[in-house]
Amino acid sequence: MTASTPAARAAGTTARQPHQYLALVIGIVYLVVGLAGFLVTGFDDFTAHDHSQTLLGFAINPLHNIVHIVIGLLGIALWSTASRARTYGWLLFVGYGATFVYGLVVADNPDANILNINGADNGLHLVSALAGLAIALWPRRDRDRTTTARA
């Protein structure tokens, strides 16, 4: 009996799906990046616009680090079920889609760029939004519908 059978689901166990693992991996990466960001920026001047504060080429500031930590914790918290992982995917898609547009608008305006976004960040935000869309729209896997009919 596999974990995706009706009896296993009734017992509370289900097989993990690929989009759940993707949500977990993205969550862990963003959490680690957010924590590592504080090694670069420290905890002062939360909305600094200083492109010399970078982590692997991505501009950061303490506020940006906090956003990464929150996104990471959400991924870790929501990966546990298929529907929660899809919710995380939608949050990534909408949140990072909006952040991508925001980054395009404020890239040349230091006064409005409170997250210290640079071109590399914008590219990452677009990729993160698309990864969120992939998580949200990942095809459902339902093995119960694949049972063969007896003649």
C-alpha positions as CSV (number, residue, x, y, z in Angstrom):
1,M,0.0,0.0,0.0
2,T,1.4,3.4,-1.0
3,A,1.0,6.6,0.9
4,S,-1.5,7.9,-1.7
5,T,-4.1,5.2,-1.2
6,P,-7.4,6.1,0.4
7,A,-6.5,4.2,3.6
8,A,-3.2,6.0,3.9
9,R,-4.9,9.4,3.4
10,A,-7.4,8.4,6.1
11,A,-4.5,7.7,8.4
12,G,-3.2,11.2,7.7
13,T,-0.2,10.3,5.5
14,T,0.2,11.5,1.9
15,A,3.0,11.4,-0.6
16,R,4.7,14.7,-1.1
17,Q,4.5,16.3,-4.5
18,P,7.2,18.0,-6.4
19,H,5.8,21.5,-6.0
20,Q,5.8,21.0,-2.2
21,Y,9.6,20.3,-2.3
22,L,10.1,23.3,-4.6
23,A,8.3,25.5,-2.0
24,L,10.5,24.1,0.8
25,V,13.7,24.7,-1.2
26,I,12.8,28.2,-2.1
27,G,11.8,28.9,1.5
28,I,15.1,27.6,2.8
29,V,17.1,29.6,0.3
30,Y,15.3,32.8,1.1
31,L,15.7,32.2,4.8
32,V,19.4,31.6,4.5
33,V,19.9,34.6,2.2
34,G,17.9,36.8,4.6
35,L,20.0,35.8,7.6
36,A,23.3,36.0,5.6
37,G,22.3,39.5,4.5
38,F,22.6,40.8,8.0
39,L,26.3,39.8,8.0
40,V,26.7,42.4,5.2
41,T,24.3,45.1,6.3
42,G,24.2,44.9,10.0
43,F,21.0,46.2,11.7
44,D,21.3,49.9,11.2
45,D,19.7,52.2,8.5
46,F,16.9,49.8,7.6
47,T,16.0,51.5,4.3
48,A,19.5,52.5,3.2
49,H,20.0,52.9,-0.6
50,D,23.6,51.9,-0.9
51,H,24.5,49.6,-3.8
52,S,27.8,48.8,-2.1
53,Q,25.9,46.6,0.3
54,T,25.5,43.5,-1.8
55,L,25.3,39.8,-1.3
56,L,26.5,37.8,-4.4
57,G,25.7,40.9,-6.5
58,F,22.3,41.5,-5.2
59,A,21.8,44.9,-3.4
60,I,20.3,44.5,0.1
61,N,19.5,46.5,3.2
62,P,18.1,45.3,6.6
63,L,14.5,45.8,5.4
64,H,15.2,43.7,2.3
65,N,16.8,41.0,4.6
66,I,13.6,40.9,6.8
67,V,11.5,40.5,3.7
68,H,13.7,37.5,2.6
69,I,13.4,36.0,6.1
70,V,9.6,36.3,6.1
71,I,9.4,34.8,2.6
72,G,11.7,31.9,3.7
73,L,9.7,31.2,6.8
74,L,6.4,31.2,4.8
75,G,7.9,28.6,2.4
76,I,9.0,26.4,5.3
77,A,5.7,26.7,7.0
78,L,3.5,26.2,3.9
79,W,5.3,23.3,2.1
80,S,3.7,20.6,4.2
81,T,0.5,20.1,2.2
82,A,-0.2,20.4,-1.5
83,S,-2.8,23.1,-1.0
84,R,-0.6,25.1,1.3
85,A,2.3,24.9,-1.1
86,R,0.0,26.2,-3.8
87,T,-0.9,29.1,-1.6
88,Y,2.8,29.9,-1.1
89,G,3.2,29.7,-4.9
90,W,0.5,32.3,-5.3
91,L,2.0,34.5,-2.6
92,L,5.4,34.3,-4.4
93,F,3.8,35.1,-7.8
94,V,1.8,38.1,-6.6
95,G,4.4,39.4,-4.1
96,Y,7.4,39.1,-6.3
97,G,5.5,40.0,-9.4
98,A,4.6,43.3,-7.7
99,T,8.2,43.7,-6.4
100,F,9.5,43.2,-9.9
101,V,7.3,46.0,-11.2
102,Y,8.2,48.2,-8.2
103,G,11.9,47.6,-8.9
104,L,11.5,48.7,-12.5
105,V,9.8,51.9,-11.3
106,V,12.2,52.8,-8.4
107,A,15.5,51.6,-9.8
108,D,16.6,55.2,-10.7
109,N,14.9,56.9,-7.7
110,P,16.9,56.4,-4.5
111,D,14.3,58.2,-2.4
112,A,11.6,55.7,-3.3
113,N,13.8,52.6,-3.4
114,I,13.4,51.6,0.3
115,L,14.4,47.9,-0.5
116,N,17.7,48.9,-2.2
117,I,16.7,47.0,-5.4
118,N,19.2,46.7,-8.2
119,G,19.0,45.1,-11.7
120,A,20.2,41.7,-10.3
121,D,17.4,41.8,-7.7
122,N,14.9,42.6,-10.3
123,G,15.9,39.5,-12.3
124,L,15.7,37.4,-9.2
125,H,12.3,38.8,-8.3
126,L,11.0,37.9,-11.8
127,V,12.4,34.4,-11.5
128,S,10.9,34.0,-8.1
129,A,7.5,35.2,-9.4
130,L,7.7,32.6,-12.2
131,A,8.7,29.9,-9.7
132,G,5.7,30.8,-7.6
133,L,3.5,30.5,-10.6
134,A,5.0,27.0,-11.3
135,I,4.3,26.0,-7.7
136,A,0.7,27.3,-7.8
137,L,-0.2,25.7,-11.1
138,W,1.8,22.4,-10.8
139,P,-0.4,19.6,-12.1
140,R,-2.3,17.7,-9.5
141,R,-1.2,14.1,-9.0
142,D,-4.1,11.8,-8.1
143,R,-3.2,8.2,-8.3
144,D,-6.7,7.0,-7.3
145,R,-8.1,8.0,-10.7
146,T,-5.5,5.8,-12.4
147,T,-6.9,2.6,-11.2
148,T,-7.9,0.1,-13.9
149,A,-11.5,-0.9,-14.3
150,R,-12.3,-4.6,-14.0
151,A,-14.3,-6.3,-16.8
